[in-house]
Amino acid sequence: MDQTPPARSDPTLAPSKANDRFDDEDYPGYSMGAAAEMLGVTAAFLRALGAAKLIEPQRSSGGHRRYSRYQLRLAARARELVDQGTALEAACRIVILEDQLAEALRMNRARERSDEG
């Protein structure tokens, strides 16, 4: 079996740009099927999270939903809450509030560090 890597079909995809995507938690690198499998949920669950406005996946050129690592973390947290008996809409609101709080705390820490320096 041939073990050579496939040739790059996109000349605009320089190695450094491709590597940046590995570190970008907002890059929509996961299809609905892959996301559902990783989280152990159904595609319907992911669509329900979209309907509840927790995550809004980007769309590929063919119209398929694409999820980022950040969105998958939010979906995983929502699944934990739903598995514990929290209603989906409530779980989504909790996750949104937790995410907003975490961002506010990050901003406060950054501001404190800049005030100290």
Backbone as ProteinMPNN parsed JSONL, in Angstrom:
{"seq_chain_A": "MDQTPPARSDPTLAPSKANDRFDDEDYPGYSMGAAAEMLGVTAAFLRALGAAKLIEPQRSSGGHRRYSRYQLRLAARARELVDQGTALEAACRIVILEDQLAEALRMNRARERSDEG", "coords_chain_A": {"N_chain_A": [[0.842, -1.185, 0.0], [0.549, 2.216, -0.816], [2.252, 4.68, 0.932], [2.691, 7.366, 0.679], [2.079, 10.814, 1.309], [-0.86, 12.588, 0.221], [-0.754, 14.805, -2.592], [-0.752, 18.352, -2.31], [-3.663, 19.894, -3.191], [-4.545, 22.449, -3.151], [-2.929, 25.271, -3.803], [-2.86, 27.6, -2.327], [-2.861, 26.914, 0.254], [-0.678, 27.163, 2.376], [1.903, 25.598, 4.381], [2.209, 26.88, 6.938], [-0.209, 28.23, 7.208], [-2.019, 26.109, 7.225], [-1.201, 24.844, 9.583], [-1.913, 26.793, 11.429], [-4.639, 26.466, 11.51], [-4.97, 24.141, 12.965], [-4.565, 25.004, 15.543], [-6.545, 26.841, 15.897], [-9.353, 27.349, 17.629], [-11.803, 28.102, 16.73], [-12.076, 27.354, 14.132], [-14.049, 25.817, 11.718], [-13.899, 22.733, 11.665], [-15.16, 20.241, 11.836], [-17.465, 17.911, 10.697], [-21.044, 17.394, 10.831], [-21.595, 14.688, 11.322], [-19.119, 13.745, 12.316], [-18.866, 15.368, 14.577], [-21.129, 14.603, 16.076], [-20.49, 11.933, 16.554], [-18.115, 12.194, 18.063], [-19.115, 13.417, 20.365], [-20.973, 11.631, 21.199], [-23.674, 11.851, 20.607], [-26.795, 12.409, 18.855], [-27.402, 13.549, 15.472], [-29.709, 15.0, 15.493], [-29.755, 16.023, 18.089], [-27.65, 17.874, 17.954], [-28.743, 19.61, 16.051], [-30.882, 20.531, 17.56], [-29.532, 21.982, 19.514], [-28.662, 24.045, 17.951], [-31.115, 25.177, 17.22], [-31.87, 26.084, 19.709], [-30.178, 28.152, 19.966], [-27.647, 27.847, 21.063], [-25.337, 26.957, 19.752], [-24.21, 27.906, 16.548], [-23.604, 26.489, 13.729], [-21.149, 26.864, 11.116], [-21.504, 26.845, 7.544], [-20.612, 24.602, 4.973], [-19.413, 24.908, 1.568], [-21.14, 23.295, 0.231], [-23.357, 23.404, 1.806], [-23.4, 21.942, 4.153], [-23.39, 21.423, 7.683], [-20.804, 22.673, 9.772], [-18.663, 22.328, 12.501], [-16.857, 23.914, 15.172], [-14.064, 23.415, 17.456], [-14.514, 24.867, 19.782], [-17.32, 25.156, 19.718], [-17.98, 22.478, 19.976], [-17.122, 21.975, 22.569], [-18.971, 23.511, 24.021], [-21.313, 22.155, 23.306], [-20.771, 19.653, 24.42], [-20.814, 20.259, 27.146], [-23.492, 21.029, 27.391], [-24.672, 18.589, 26.842], [-23.841, 17.11, 29.102], [-25.359, 18.393, 31.1], [-27.98, 17.889, 30.215], [-27.969, 15.111, 30.358], [-27.968, 14.904, 33.097], [-30.503, 15.516, 33.695], [-31.48, 18.045, 33.177], [-33.552, 20.258, 31.421], [-33.405, 20.761, 27.869], [-33.5, 23.457, 26.799], [-33.036, 24.935, 29.159], [-30.529, 23.916, 29.855], [-29.0, 24.886, 27.735], [-29.157, 27.631, 28.201], [-27.84, 27.786, 30.675], [-25.258, 26.973, 29.913], [-24.567, 29.058, 28.171], [-24.544, 31.214, 29.98], [-22.497, 30.343, 31.73], [-20.349, 30.407, 29.959], [-20.257, 33.139, 29.323], [-19.619, 34.171, 31.853], [-17.08, 33.0, 32.263], [-15.639, 34.292, 30.228], [-15.827, 36.975, 31.096], [-14.386, 36.786, 33.488], [-11.853, 36.118, 32.455], [-11.301, 38.5, 31.079], [-11.198, 40.315, 33.233], [-8.969, 39.319, 34.651], [-6.973, 39.788, 32.749], [-7.065, 42.573, 32.624], [-6.329, 43.212, 35.248], [-3.701, 42.243, 35.219], [-2.555, 43.992, 33.352], [-2.815, 46.38, 34.693], [-1.076, 45.999, 36.807], [1.371, 45.913, 35.576]], "CA_chain_A": [[0.0, 0.0, 0.0], [1.324, 3.44, -0.93], [2.217, 5.478, 2.163], [3.018, 8.764, 0.418], [0.96, 11.725, 1.563], [-1.436, 13.131, -1.008], [-0.251, 16.115, -3.013], [-1.644, 19.46, -1.962], [-4.425, 20.342, -4.358], [-4.793, 23.873, -3.003], [-1.64, 25.924, -3.644], [-2.949, 28.706, -1.375], [-2.82, 26.356, 1.601], [0.716, 27.053, 2.789], [2.008, 24.825, 5.616], [1.973, 27.673, 8.141], [-1.647, 28.511, 7.288], [-2.657, 24.866, 7.634], [-0.885, 24.625, 10.996], [-2.711, 27.737, 12.217], [-5.988, 25.924, 11.654], [-4.954, 23.143, 14.032], [-4.603, 25.713, 16.822], [-7.69, 27.751, 15.916], [-10.51, 26.644, 18.184], [-13.013, 28.554, 16.042], [-12.082, 26.843, 12.763], [-15.121, 24.81, 11.615], [-13.249, 21.567, 11.095], [-15.848, 18.98, 12.102], [-18.781, 17.726, 10.088], [-22.069, 17.016, 11.798], [-21.404, 13.283, 11.673], [-17.935, 13.623, 13.173], [-19.18, 16.026, 15.843], [-22.075, 13.753, 16.8], [-19.761, 10.743, 17.009], [-17.193, 12.594, 19.13], [-19.877, 13.763, 21.564], [-21.879, 10.548, 21.571], [-25.047, 12.354, 20.497], [-27.364, 12.279, 17.519], [-27.436, 14.769, 14.677], [-30.891, 15.745, 15.945], [-29.358, 16.763, 19.296], [-26.882, 19.036, 17.505], [-29.688, 20.55, 15.429], [-31.66, 21.13, 18.654], [-28.68, 23.002, 20.128], [-28.712, 25.182, 17.033], [-32.44, 25.797, 17.352], [-31.891, 26.755, 21.012], [-29.226, 29.256, 19.837], [-26.401, 27.638, 21.799], [-24.274, 26.934, 18.742], [-24.664, 28.126, 15.182], [-22.501, 26.011, 12.903], [-20.949, 27.446, 9.797], [-21.928, 25.951, 6.47], [-19.636, 24.366, 3.909], [-19.903, 25.391, 0.279], [-22.249, 22.419, -0.142], [-24.466, 23.616, 2.73], [-23.334, 21.048, 5.303], [-23.0, 22.052, 8.942], [-19.414, 22.464, 10.188], [-18.534, 22.744, 13.896], [-15.518, 24.197, 15.681], [-13.774, 22.794, 18.76], [-15.207, 25.678, 20.78], [-18.734, 24.765, 19.7], [-18.09, 21.115, 20.503], [-17.018, 22.05, 24.039], [-20.272, 23.976, 24.522], [-22.27, 21.058, 23.114], [-20.46, 18.602, 25.399], [-21.311, 20.725, 28.451], [-24.954, 20.938, 27.332], [-25.02, 17.166, 26.954], [-23.694, 16.744, 30.515], [-26.511, 18.899, 31.849], [-29.169, 17.146, 29.78], [-27.84, 13.77, 30.932], [-28.273, 15.015, 34.53], [-31.934, 15.757, 33.841], [-31.839, 19.431, 32.891], [-34.228, 20.439, 30.125], [-32.478, 21.241, 26.849], [-33.485, 24.924, 26.761], [-32.38, 25.398, 30.381], [-29.116, 23.537, 29.749], [-28.369, 25.828, 26.809], [-29.037, 28.933, 28.891], [-26.78, 27.624, 31.68], [-23.97, 26.941, 29.214], [-24.32, 30.423, 27.69], [-24.17, 32.028, 31.141], [-21.178, 29.891, 32.172], [-19.379, 30.893, 28.978], [-20.15, 34.585, 29.517], [-18.901, 34.384, 33.099], [-15.674, 32.651, 32.037], [-15.052, 35.366, 29.424], [-15.704, 38.149, 31.964], [-13.275, 36.533, 34.41], [-10.616, 36.252, 31.669], [-11.081, 39.926, 30.827], [-10.794, 40.937, 34.494], [-7.585, 38.917, 34.94], [-6.111, 40.511, 31.821], [-7.05, 43.974, 33.049], [-5.523, 43.268, 36.473], [-2.291, 42.077, 34.846], [-2.083, 45.208, 32.675], [-2.742, 47.427, 35.719], [0.088, 45.719, 37.629], [2.609, 46.095, 34.791]], "C_chain_A": [[0.881, 1.239, 0.0], [1.152, 4.298, 0.309], [2.557, 6.941, 1.931], [1.823, 9.653, 0.687], [0.416, 12.275, 0.262], [-0.834, 14.499, -1.321], [-1.26, 17.176, -2.622], [-2.351, 19.93, -3.216], [-4.672, 21.84, -4.317], [-3.461, 24.588, -2.785], [-1.673, 27.085, -2.666], [-2.842, 28.225, 0.059], [-1.363, 26.105, 1.979], [0.789, 26.286, 4.106], [1.729, 25.641, 6.874], [0.487, 27.984, 8.31], [-2.406, 27.268, 7.738], [-2.41, 24.603, 9.107], [-1.668, 25.564, 11.894], [-4.106, 27.191, 12.466], [-6.054, 24.867, 12.753], [-5.098, 23.806, 15.399], [-5.819, 26.613, 16.971], [-8.932, 27.014, 16.408], [-11.827, 27.067, 17.541], [-13.088, 28.069, 14.595], [-13.118, 25.721, 12.656], [-14.624, 23.53, 10.933], [-13.982, 20.252, 11.237], [-17.223, 18.947, 11.441], [-19.78, 17.341, 11.171], [-21.877, 15.57, 12.252], [-20.237, 13.079, 12.607], [-18.21, 14.22, 14.548], [-20.099, 15.152, 16.692], [-21.364, 12.526, 17.352], [-18.828, 11.08, 18.166], [-17.921, 12.828, 20.448], [-20.78, 12.63, 22.045], [-23.331, 10.98, 21.569], [-25.55, 12.089, 19.077], [-27.254, 13.615, 16.779], [-28.624, 15.635, 15.104], [-30.574, 16.563, 17.192], [-28.578, 18.015, 18.894], [-27.786, 20.067, 16.836], [-30.52, 21.252, 16.503], [-30.836, 22.202, 19.368], [-28.628, 24.245, 19.255], [-30.031, 25.916, 17.141], [-32.555, 26.566, 18.664], [-30.881, 27.9, 21.073], [-27.97, 29.093, 20.699], [-25.222, 27.672, 20.838], [-24.902, 27.158, 17.371], [-23.527, 27.704, 14.257], [-22.376, 26.81, 11.609], [-21.398, 26.422, 8.769], [-20.801, 25.814, 5.447], [-20.209, 24.905, 2.603], [-21.066, 24.539, -0.226], [-23.437, 22.523, 0.802], [-24.459, 22.726, 3.957], [-22.86, 21.799, 6.541], [-21.56, 21.669, 9.286], [-19.239, 23.087, 11.572], [-17.081, 22.971, 14.274], [-15.318, 23.462, 17.012], [-14.477, 23.557, 19.884], [-16.682, 25.287, 20.862], [-18.916, 23.358, 20.258], [-17.953, 21.094, 22.026], [-18.342, 22.514, 24.647], [-21.312, 22.861, 24.419], [-22.039, 19.945, 24.119], [-20.975, 18.993, 26.774], [-22.839, 20.643, 28.49], [-25.388, 19.485, 27.481], [-24.898, 16.69, 28.4], [-24.92, 17.161, 31.311], [-27.788, 18.154, 31.492], [-29.142, 15.739, 30.359], [-28.156, 13.755, 32.426], [-29.739, 15.362, 34.773], [-32.383, 17.18, 33.596], [-32.506, 19.493, 31.519], [-33.263, 21.095, 29.142], [-32.377, 22.761, 26.826], [-32.772, 25.499, 27.986], [-30.882, 25.094, 30.339], [-28.38, 24.518, 28.839], [-28.175, 27.188, 27.47], [-27.934, 28.882, 29.947], [-25.412, 27.675, 31.013], [-23.613, 28.337, 28.708], [-23.862, 31.297, 28.848], [-22.801, 31.627, 31.683], [-20.089, 30.432, 31.247], [-19.178, 32.397, 29.118], [-19.374, 34.914, 30.79], [-17.413, 34.094, 32.929], [-14.972, 33.75, 31.237], [-14.858, 36.624, 30.261], [-14.546, 37.977, 32.94], [-11.932, 36.639, 33.685], [-10.286, 37.723, 31.424], [-10.617, 40.645, 32.087], [-9.354, 40.596, 34.845], [-6.615, 39.659, 34.029], [-5.984, 41.971, 32.222], [-6.204, 44.131, 34.297], [-4.034, 43.147, 36.162], [-1.754, 43.348, 34.193], [-1.966, 46.376, 33.68], [-1.495, 47.252, 36.586], [1.377, 46.079, 36.902], [2.834, 47.448, 34.36]], "O_chain_A": [[1.86, 1.302, 0.743], [0.026, 4.611, 0.696], [2.698, 7.693, 2.895], [0.691, 9.308, 0.345], [1.161, 12.414, -0.708], [-0.457, 15.247, -0.419], [-2.466, 16.932, -2.603], [-1.708, 20.32, -4.192], [-4.978, 22.442, -5.346], [-2.911, 24.522, -1.686], [-0.618, 27.526, -2.21], [-2.744, 29.034, 0.982], [-0.878, 24.976, 1.911], [-0.168, 26.316, 4.88], [1.075, 25.145, 7.791], [-0.02, 27.999, 9.431], [-3.332, 27.363, 8.543], [-3.322, 24.177, 9.816], [-2.05, 25.187, 13.002], [-4.69, 27.433, 13.522], [-7.089, 24.716, 13.403], [-5.69, 23.228, 16.311], [-6.093, 27.099, 18.068], [-9.49, 26.171, 15.707], [-12.86, 26.445, 17.788], [-14.067, 28.348, 13.903], [-13.067, 24.767, 13.432], [-14.907, 23.292, 9.759], [-13.469, 19.224, 10.793], [-18.033, 19.857, 11.617], [-19.398, 17.005, 12.292], [-21.987, 15.271, 13.441], [-20.336, 12.331, 13.58], [-17.832, 13.641, 15.567], [-19.87, 14.983, 17.89], [-21.608, 12.123, 18.489], [-18.757, 10.335, 19.143], [-17.414, 12.484, 21.516], [-21.289, 12.666, 23.165], [-24.124, 10.547, 22.405], [-24.811, 11.605, 18.22], [-27.042, 14.665, 17.387], [-28.543, 16.863, 15.077], [-31.07, 17.68, 17.339], [-28.818, 19.095, 19.434], [-27.611, 21.269, 17.037], [-30.828, 22.437, 16.371], [-31.383, 23.223, 19.784], [-28.558, 25.365, 19.76], [-30.061, 27.147, 17.151], [-33.251, 27.579, 18.733], [-30.74, 28.547, 22.11], [-27.308, 30.077, 21.028], [-24.224, 28.346, 21.093], [-25.989, 26.658, 17.081], [-22.593, 28.472, 14.028], [-23.351, 27.35, 11.086], [-21.643, 25.263, 9.102], [-20.129, 26.788, 5.107], [-21.37, 25.312, 2.553], [-21.882, 25.006, -1.02], [-24.426, 21.811, 0.627], [-25.414, 22.746, 4.734], [-22.028, 22.702, 6.45], [-21.146, 20.522, 9.122], [-19.62, 24.237, 11.792], [-16.183, 22.304, 13.76], [-16.269, 22.958, 17.61], [-14.978, 22.949, 20.83], [-17.222, 25.108, 21.953], [-19.904, 23.083, 20.938], [-18.595, 20.285, 22.697], [-18.785, 21.978, 25.663], [-22.098, 22.653, 25.343], [-22.995, 19.352, 24.62], [-21.515, 18.154, 27.495], [-23.415, 20.237, 29.499], [-26.364, 19.192, 28.172], [-25.756, 15.948, 28.878], [-25.455, 16.382, 32.099], [-28.586, 17.825, 32.37], [-30.171, 15.227, 30.801], [-28.563, 12.727, 32.966], [-30.168, 15.489, 35.92], [-33.558, 17.495, 33.787], [-32.058, 18.843, 30.574], [-32.407, 21.888, 29.536], [-31.27, 23.301, 26.833], [-31.992, 26.443, 27.863], [-30.065, 25.923, 30.742], [-27.26, 24.93, 29.143], [-27.13, 27.818, 27.305], [-27.175, 29.84, 30.093], [-24.507, 28.352, 31.502], [-22.458, 28.75, 28.812], [-22.892, 32.043, 28.713], [-22.017, 32.498, 32.062], [-19.033, 30.864, 31.708], [-18.048, 32.88, 29.041], [-18.561, 35.837, 30.798], [-16.575, 34.863, 33.402], [-13.831, 34.1, 31.539], [-13.822, 37.279, 30.147], [-13.804, 38.927, 33.191], [-10.976, 37.186, 34.234], [-9.134, 38.138, 31.546], [-9.734, 41.5, 32.017], [-8.597, 41.462, 35.284], [-5.56, 40.109, 34.476], [-4.894, 42.539, 32.16], [-5.435, 45.087, 34.402], [-3.207, 43.843, 36.75], [-0.616, 43.741, 34.453], [-1.113, 47.249, 33.522], [-0.919, 48.236, 37.049], [2.354, 46.497, 37.522], [3.834, 47.726, 33.697]]}, "name": "protein", "num_of_chains": 1, "seq": "MDQTPPARSDPTLAPSKANDRFDDEDYPGYSMGAAAEMLGVTAAFLRALGAAKLIEPQRSSGGHRRYSRYQLRLAARARELVDQGTALEAACRIVILEDQLAEALRMNRARERSDEG"}
